Amino acid sequence: MPKIADALSGLLGPKGWLAGPDAKSFQRDWLDRYGVAPIGVARPSSTAEVAAVVGACHEAGICVVAQGGNTGLCGGAVAHRSDSVILSLARMTRMEAPQPHRRSIVVEAGVVLTTLHEALESQGLVFPMHLGSEGSARIGGLIGTNAGGSHAFRYGTMQDLVLGLEVVLPDGTVWDGLRAVQKDNAGYQLRKLFCGSEGTLGIVTRAVLKLFPAPRRRATALVALADYAAAKRMGAQLVAEAGEFISGLEFFSEVGVGLALKHLGRLGFPLGSRAPVYVLAELACASERVPVDEILAAALERDVEEGLVADGAIAMSEEQRAVFWRLREEQPEGQRLEGAQLKHDISVPPHALAEFIDAGAAACEEILPGVRVNPFGHLADGNIHYNLSPPEGRNDFGNSAERLGQALAVLASQLGGSFAAEHGLGRTKVALADANRSAVERQLMARIKAAIDPSGAMNPGVIVRGSAESRTC
């Protein structure tokens, strides 16, 4: 270990190699559940330096853990052994000039999502990935977890927004797949293989991202409803009527609103009355000729007449729109500030969303009476962030955490869904995957891992269990 530390220090210099107290801020995950002190943190500034670091670690038998913004929720971007190196992409922040006529841009993996959004504002283009952590999440991490976010229904997840990749492989060689074309069927879709691989197959260093024309007309509404069945029906009707214009269709609960308002005093509540469930709907179009505001207003008028909507408002300014979105995006922070929590990232077919939420609440109550359920997420694609807080007066879940997670995973599978919608598996959900997915599926993943990373040195223990569990790295 001293030899690899000296080698990487000499290779990267003082800005590129951190050890001891200087590496502490990279050590723990966002939820402060995982992470031990590594040998050190490598902070390369180019693909060549990434390749050199990975190659040196490969020769020395040292494990490498890739880290982007470290905003993941499954413990997949921190070391779980002290004899590992964390490779941070934070210094790789270069972006090429946008290509308006090609609707693409080449960026390095360390670019922060908000920085990319800001760079595109003057170009009349957007990169349609939005999520609560976009002020710190980096492109490489978003690719590694195949992030979805609030616009996934319309634009897809990261694997749908990536045209090409550059990846440093486990032995330090570089695959150059930076092709800016949507159709490339010259064999296996390697770019999609690396999306969602969480650094277990290689380290993404650059990406060609797909861009879209910026919306010129937009309409946003926040409405209050009596239950999730009403939310499901409202969402289904809006998708059927205006699906091609939906850029966001989110839901959250009174539980989440209460926690956000309790802990984040700067938030305001923009409706006249409170309700058990809320839906945030947004339509957008690049053409000024499409009256998305009229389409949304007519849909909401129908929902009121049918008794689905109890209260609501359409944003009359960009400031009011921002207030609506802040209320949705601060749901995780409100619950975090409340104390202990369990995060479950579920997806079910949209028609089963209400059934899952209600049946999940009953299952959780049976396991831990008084547990507080705070579901929120993406109504149009059935993605539910099914977060739990302990019963009032408690700040722990006792020995119930594993049983709660397993019960929700089983229910999601029974309804044709997944217990890992957009956060990945990381280390948190490997056992759930082993228990709830077929042996054939898990063995296929293990074979892919073994074929590309035979020494098991890339982010061991994440996604699949393998030879690295017993290796000396």
C-alpha positions in Angstrom: 0.0 0.0 0.0 2.8 2.5 0.7 4.2 1.8 -2.8 0.9 2.5 -4.6 0.4 5.6 -2.5 3.9 6.9 -3.5 3.3 5.9 -7.1 0.0 7.7 -7.4 1.3 10.8 -5.5 4.1 11.0 -7.9 1.8 10.6 -10.9 -0.8 13.1 -9.9 1.0 15.6 -7.7 -0.4 17.3 -4.6 -3.7 18.4 -6.2 -4.3 15.0 -7.6 -3.6 12.8 -4.6 -5.2 13.2 -1.2 -4.5 11.0 1.8 -5.2 11.0 5.6 -7.4 13.9 6.8 -7.4 15.5 3.3 -9.3 12.5 2.0 -12.0 12.5 4.8 -14.6 14.4 2.9 -14.6 11.6 0.2 -14.9 8.8 2.7 -18.6 8.5 3.6 -21.7 8.2 1.4 -24.5 10.9 1.4 -26.6 9.1 3.9 -23.5 8.5 6.1 -24.1 4.7 6.2 -21.1 3.4 4.3 -17.4 4.1 3.8 -14.1 3.4 5.4 -10.9 5.4 5.0 -9.2 4.4 1.7 -5.5 4.3 1.0 -6.2 7.7 -0.6 -8.2 9.6 -3.2 -6.9 9.9 -6.7 -8.2 13.1 -8.5 -7.0 12.8 -12.1 -7.5 15.7 -14.5 -7.6 13.8 -17.8 -8.5 10.5 -19.3 -4.8 9.7 -19.6 -4.4 10.2 -15.9 -7.4 8.0 -15.1 -5.9 5.3 -17.3 -2.6 5.6 -15.6 -4.2 5.4 -12.1 -6.3 2.4 -13.0 -3.4 0.7 -14.7 -1.1 1.2 -11.7 -3.8 -0.2 -9.3 -4.4 -3.1 -11.6 -0.7 -4.0 -11.6 -0.5 -3.6 -7.8 -3.7 -5.6 -7.1 -5.5 -2.6 -5.6 -9.2 -2.1 -5.8 -10.6 1.1 -7.4 -13.9 2.8 -6.5 -15.1 5.5 -8.9 -16.8 8.5 -7.3 -18.7 11.4 -9.0 -20.6 13.8 -6.8 -21.1 11.1 -4.1 -24.9 11.9 -4.0 -25.9 8.2 -4.5 -28.3 6.6 -2.0 -27.1 3.0 -2.1 -23.5 3.3 -0.9 -22.0 2.5 -4.2 -19.3 5.2 -4.5 -17.3 4.8 -1.3 -14.7 2.2 -0.2 -15.7 -0.7 1.9 -12.1 -1.8 2.5 -9.3 0.3 3.7 -6.9 -1.2 1.1 -8.7 0.6 -1.8 -8.3 3.7 -3.8 -11.2 6.1 -4.5 -10.9 7.7 -7.9 -12.8 11.0 -7.9 -13.7 12.6 -11.3 -14.3 16.0 -9.6 -11.4 17.7 -11.6 -12.6 16.5 -15.0 -15.0 19.3 -15.8 -14.3 20.2 -19.4 -17.2 20.6 -21.9 -16.9 21.0 -25.6 -18.9 23.6 -27.4 -22.5 22.5 -27.9 -23.4 21.4 -31.4 -26.9 22.9 -32.0 -27.1 21.5 -35.5 -26.2 18.0 -34.2 -28.1 18.4 -30.9 -25.2 16.9 -28.9 -22.4 17.9 -26.6 -19.2 16.1 -25.4 -18.6 16.5 -21.6 -16.1 15.0 -19.1 -17.5 12.8 -16.4 -16.9 15.4 -13.6 -19.2 18.0 -15.0 -21.9 19.0 -12.5 -25.4 18.7 -13.9 -26.4 22.2 -13.0 -23.3 23.5 -14.7 -24.3 21.8 -17.9 -27.8 23.3 -17.7 -26.4 26.7 -17.3 -24.0 26.3 -20.2 -26.9 25.5 -22.5 -29.2 28.3 -21.6 -27.8 30.7 -24.2 -27.9 28.1 -26.9 -31.6 27.4 -27.0 -30.9 23.8 -26.0 -31.6 21.7 -22.9 -30.3 18.4 -21.4 -33.5 17.0 -20.0 -32.2 15.4 -16.8 -33.5 16.9 -13.6 -33.4 15.6 -10.1 -33.1 17.0 -6.6 -29.3 16.6 -6.4 -28.5 18.3 -9.7 -26.4 21.0 -8.0 -23.8 18.4 -6.9 -24.5 15.3 -9.0 -21.9 14.7 -11.8 -22.4 13.3 -15.2 -20.3 10.2 -14.6 -22.3 9.3 -11.5 -25.5 9.8 -13.4 -24.4 7.5 -16.1 -23.0 5.0 -13.6 -26.4 4.7 -11.9 -28.5 5.2 -15.1 -30.3 8.1 -13.4 -33.9 8.8 -14.3 -35.3 11.9 -12.6 -38.5 13.9 -13.1 -38.3 14.0 -16.9 -37.7 10.3 -17.6 -41.2 9.6 -18.8 -40.7 11.9 -21.8 -37.0 11.7 -22.4 -35.9 8.4 -20.9 -33.1 7.6 -18.4 -29.4 8.3 -18.9 -28.9 5.3 -21.2 -31.4 7.0 -23.5 -29.6 10.3 -23.3 -26.1 9.0 -23.9 -25.0 8.7 -27.6 -21.4 7.7 -26.9 -18.9 7.0 -24.2 -15.2 6.9 -23.4 -14.4 4.4 -20.7 -11.2 3.4 -18.9 -11.4 -0.4 -18.6 -10.1 -2.4 -15.5 -6.6 -2.9 -16.9 -6.2 0.8 -17.8 -6.9 0.5 -21.5 -9.4 3.0 -23.0 -12.4 2.3 -25.1 -13.2 5.2 -27.3 -16.9 5.0 -28.2 -17.5 8.8 -28.6 -19.8 8.5 -31.5 -22.5 11.2 -31.8 -25.1 9.0 -33.5 -28.3 7.5 -32.2 -28.2 4.5 -34.5 -25.1 2.4 -34.1 -25.8 -1.3 -34.3 -22.3 -2.5 -35.0 -22.6 -5.3 -32.4 -23.5 -5.2 -28.7 -24.7 -1.9 -27.3 -21.6 -1.3 -25.2 -22.6 2.3 -24.3 -25.8 1.0 -22.6 -23.9 -1.8 -20.8 -21.8 0.8 -19.0 -24.9 2.9 -18.1 -26.0 1.6 -14.7 -22.8 -0.4 -14.1 -21.8 1.8 -11.1 -18.1 1.7 -11.9 -17.9 -2.1 -11.7 -16.9 -2.6 -15.3 -14.9 0.5 -16.0 -14.8 4.3 -15.4 -16.6 6.6 -17.7 -14.4 9.6 -18.5 -16.3 11.4 -21.3 -19.7 11.2 -22.8 -21.6 12.4 -25.9 -25.0 13.6 -24.5 -28.2 14.1 -26.5 -29.6 17.6 -26.4 -33.1 18.9 -27.2 -34.6 22.3 -28.2 -35.5 24.4 -25.2 -39.2 24.7 -24.4 -40.8 28.0 -25.6 -44.1 27.3 -24.1 -44.7 25.7 -20.7 -47.6 25.2 -18.3 -47.3 23.9 -14.7 -50.0 23.1 -12.2 -50.1 21.9 -8.6 -53.3 20.1 -7.5 -54.6 18.5 -4.3 -56.4 15.1 -4.4 -58.1 12.9 -1.9 -56.1 9.7 -2.5 -53.7 7.9 -4.8 -56.5 6.3 -6.8 -57.5 9.8 -7.9 -53.9 10.6 -8.7 -53.6 7.5 -10.8 -56.7 8.3 -12.7 -55.8 11.9 -13.3 -52.3 10.9 -14.5 -53.6 8.3 -16.8 -56.1 10.7 -18.4 -53.4 13.4 -18.8 -51.0 10.9 -20.4 -53.7 9.7 -22.8 -54.6 13.3 -23.8 -51.2 15.1 -23.8 -48.5 12.4 -23.3 -46.2 13.8 -25.9 -46.1 17.2 -24.1 -45.6 16.0 -20.5 -42.2 17.0 -19.2 -43.0 16.2 -15.6 -45.8 14.4 -13.7 -44.9 14.1 -10.1 -46.7 13.1 -6.9 -46.1 13.5 -3.2 -48.0 13.2 0.0 -49.2 15.3 2.9 -46.7 13.5 5.1 -43.9 14.8 2.9 -45.3 18.3 2.7 -45.6 18.4 6.5 -42.0 17.3 7.0 -40.7 19.8 4.4 -42.7 22.7 5.9 -41.6 21.7 9.4 -37.9 21.7 8.7 -37.5 24.1 5.8 -39.2 27.3 6.9 -38.4 29.2 3.7 -40.8 27.0 1.8 -44.3 28.2 1.3 -47.5 26.3 0.6 -49.1 27.7 -2.6 -52.6 26.2 -2.3 -55.6 27.2 -0.3 -56.1 23.9 1.4 -54.1 20.8 2.4 -54.9 17.3 1.1 -53.6 13.7 1.5 -52.0 13.7 -2.0 -50.6 16.2 -4.4 -49.8 16.1 -8.2 -47.4 18.4 -10.0 -48.0 18.4 -13.7 -46.0 20.2 -16.4 -46.4 20.4 -20.1 -43.8 21.8 -22.4 -43.2 22.3 -26.1 -40.5 23.9 -28.3 -43.1 25.4 -30.6 -44.9 28.5 -29.6 -47.9 27.4 -31.7 -48.9 24.6 -29.4 -51.2 25.9 -26.6 -50.0 23.7 -23.8 -51.5 26.1 -21.2 -54.9 25.6 -22.7 -54.4 21.9 -22.9 -53.5 21.6 -19.3 -56.2 24.0 -18.1 -58.9 22.0 -20.0 -57.6 18.7 -18.5 -57.7 20.1 -15.0 -61.2 21.5 -15.5 -62.4 18.1 -16.5 -60.7 16.6 -13.4 -62.5 19.1 -11.2 -65.8 18.3 -12.8 -65.2 14.6 -12.2 -64.4 15.2 -8.6 -60.7 14.1 -8.8 -59.2 17.5 -7.9 -60.1 19.2 -4.7 -57.9 22.3 -5.1 -55.2 23.5 -7.4 -53.4 26.3 -9.2 -51.7 26.9 -12.5 -48.4 28.8 -12.3 -48.8 32.3 -13.6 -45.0 33.1 -13.6 -41.7 31.4 -13.6 -41.4 32.3 -9.9 -44.6 30.5 -9.0 -43.5 27.5 -11.1 -40.3 27.4 -9.1 -42.3 27.4 -5.8 -44.3 24.4 -7.1 -41.1 22.5 -8.0 -39.3 23.4 -4.8 -42.1 21.8 -2.8 -41.6 18.6 -4.7 -37.8 18.6 -4.8 -37.5 19.3 -1.0 -39.3 16.1 0.0 -36.1 14.2 0.6 -34.4 17.0 2.5 -37.5 17.4 4.8 -37.4 13.8 5.7 -33.7 13.7 6.2 -33.9 16.5 8.7 -36.6 14.7 10.6 -34.1 12.0 11.5 -33.6 8.3 10.8 -35.1 7.1 7.5 -35.2 4.1 5.2 -35.2 4.8 1.4 -36.8 2.4 -1.0 -36.7 3.1 -4.7 -39.6 1.2 -6.3 -41.1 1.0 -9.7 -44.4 -0.6 -10.7 -46.5 -0.3 -13.9 -48.3 3.1 -13.5 -51.7 1.5 -13.2 -50.5 -0.4 -10.1 -49.1 2.7 -8.3 -52.0 3.3 -5.9 -52.3 -0.4 -5.2 -48.6 -0.6 -4.2 -48.7 2.4 -2.0 -51.7 1.2 -0.1 -50.6 -2.4 0.2 -47.1 -1.3 1.1 -48.4 0.8 3.9 -50.3 -2.1 5.3 -47.3 -4.4 5.1 -45.1 -1.9 6.8 -47.6 -1.2 9.6 -47.8 -4.9 10.3 -44.0 -5.1 10.6 -43.5 -1.9 12.6 -46.7 -0.4 14.0 -46.8 3.4 13.7 -44.1 3.6 11.0 -44.6 6.8 8.9 -44.8 6.3 5.1 -43.7 9.1 2.8 -44.2 8.1 -0.8 -43.3 10.5 -3.6 -42.0 10.2 -7.1 -42.8 10.0 -10.8 -46.5 9.3 -11.5 -46.2 8.8 -15.2 -43.6 6.1 -15.1 -44.6 4.4 -11.8 -41.4 5.3 -9.9 -42.1 5.5 -6.2 -39.6 6.7 -3.6 -41.2 4.8 -0.8 -39.4 6.4 2.2 -40.1 5.5 5.8 -39.6 7.3 9.1 -39.8 5.6 12.5 -42.9 6.0 14.6 -43.3 9.3 16.4 -41.0 9.5 19.4 -38.4 7.0 18.0 -35.3 7.6 15.9 -34.6 4.1 14.8 -36.2 1.1 13.2 -35.0 -1.5 15.7 -34.5 -4.8 13.8 -37.2 -4.1 11.3 -35.2 -2.5 8.4 -34.4 -5.7 6.6 -37.9 -7.1 6.9 -39.4 -3.8 5.7 -37.1 -3.7 2.6 -37.8 -7.4 1.8 -41.6 -6.9 2.1 -41.6 -4.0 -0.3 -39.3 -5.8 -2.7 -41.6 -8.8 -2.8 -44.7 -6.6 -3.3 -43.0 -4.7 -6.2 -42.1 -8.0 -7.9 -45.6 -9.4 -7.4 -47.0 -6.3 -9.2 -44.6 -6.7 -12.1 -42.2 -4.0 -10.9 -38.7 -3.5 -9.5 -37.2 -2.8 -6.1 -34.4 -0.7 -7.7 -36.0 1.9 -10.0 -33.4 4.6 -10.6 -30.9 4.6 -7.7 -29.0 1.4 -8.7 -28.1 -1.5 -6.4 -24.9 -0.1 -4.9 -24.1 -2.2 -1.8 -27.4 -1.6 -0.1 -29.5 -3.7 -2.5 -27.2 -6.6 -3.5 -28.9 -8.9 -1.0 -32.3 -7.9 -2.2 -31.2 -8.6 -5.8 -29.9 -12.0 -4.8 -33.2 -12.8 -3.0 -35.7 -11.4 -5.5 -34.2 -12.0 -9.0 -33.8 -15.3 -10.7 -30.5 -17.2 -10.5 -30.3 -17.0 -14.3 -30.4 -13.2 -14.2 -27.9 -12.9 -11.4 -25.5 -15.3 -13.0 -25.6 -13.4 -16.3 -24.6 -10.3 -14.4 -21.8 -12.1 -12.6 -20.5 -13.5 -15.9 -20.5 -10.0 -17.5 -18.6 -8.7 -14.5 -16.1 -11.6 -14.6 -15.5 -11.2 -18.3 -14.7 -7.5 -18.2 -13.1 -7.3 -14.8 -11.7 -10.8 -14.1 -9.7 -9.7 -11.1 -12.8 -8.1 -9.5 -10.9 -4.9 -8.7 -13.5 -2.4 -9.9 -15.8 -1.4 -7.1 -16.0 -4.8 -5.5 -19.2 -5.8 -3.7 -21.4 -3.5 -5.8 -24.2 -4.9 -7.9 -22.9 -8.5 -7.8 -20.9 -10.6 -5.3 -17.8 -12.0 -6.9 -14.2 -13.1 -6.5 -13.3 -9.7 -5.1 -15.1 -10.6 -1.9 -12.2 -12.8 -1.0 -9.3 -11.1 -2.8 -6.6 -9.2 -1.1 -7.1 -5.9 -2.7 
